[in-house]
């Protein structure tokens, strides 16, 4: 079975070929335009780079975090625990956020540092142990921009900023409190100022006019 992304490329190429063959006879424009439903169902091209093994892979993940079976198997292997070699399906919501980021910062590459971790010294409560977390950066995008976007956009998440190590930790944590932290000098600093600023309603900031005294 072909991965969805390849099928999509083939379908697009076929459509382009049809248009070229039919030229100059007009092909109805809407025949080549994807419907909204198709766009939602179509996988996002996610370019990945494994910073430890230095290998690249491109996979198709839908915005809802689902994918075809071949891609799911490939992704499980890519995101495996590097100490034990064990594999686990990564939480769908975490993959949905990954697809969203790939879409938002297209065509940039997402460099992942660490995903699934089940070695003995991994905390029992670690979202990495539960296959819900990804540590990553995006080439050419400031970490602070990714950090603020994720925190502003999603709830039931954990977002950690690691400025010294140069990566962002993101995890989905259904039914748990949102948690933001900065990792500095070997420890997590919770409730960072950036998190407060990122969730401040923009309208409230922008809509506060300077006060004028009446009669002036
Ligand atoms: Zn992490």
Boltz pocket constraint, residues with backbone or C-beta under 6 A from the ligand:
constraints:
  - pocket:
      binder: B
      contacts: [[A, 114], [A, 128], [A, 133], [A, 134], [A, 135], [A, 168], [A, 169], [A, 170]]
      max_distance: 6.0
